[in-house]
Amino acid sequence: MPGAVLRTDGPGAGTAARALAPETRRDLPRTLSSVVLEEGAAVLRVEAADTSSMRAALNSYLECLAVTENINRITKAEK
């Protein structure tokens, strides 16, 4: 079973963990995932039944992270 761990740290880590949490509870076919905040970093763990499932899950989570980081950057620039 393929597995991956994605870790993002910095000031937006808590926001990233909160944004990813609902996504990890979604029913993605043939995948298991979780996100926790560890030592100031958002840590996403993904296990998949096959490489196609892993690719789809990681694409989804990375897109969510990118959107979250863009929103953080935009809102901080407006302050």
SULMO-V176950 format. One record per pair of residues at least 12 apart in sequence whose C-alpha atoms are under 7 Angstrom apart, sorted by sequence separation. I is the first residue (numbers start at 1). J is the second residue. If there is no record, write none. Layout:
BEGIN
<<I:J> <I:J>>
END
This chain:
BEGIN
<<33:45> <34:46> <33:46> <21:35> <32:46> <33:47> <20:35> <31:46> <32:47> <31:47> <32:48> <31:48> <17:35> <30:48> <31:49> <17:36> <30:49> <17:37> <31:53> <14:37> <30:53> <17:42> <16:42> <13:40> <13:41> <14:42> <13:42> <9:40> <10:41> <9:41> <8:41> <9:42> <7:41> <8:42> <7:42> <8:43> <7:43> <6:43> <7:44> <5:43> <6:44> <5:44> <6:45> <5:45> <4:45> <5:46> <4:46> <3:46> <4:47> <3:47> <2:47> <3:48> <1:47> <2:48> <1:48> <2:49> <1:49> <2:50> <1:50> <2:51> <16:65> <16:68>>
END
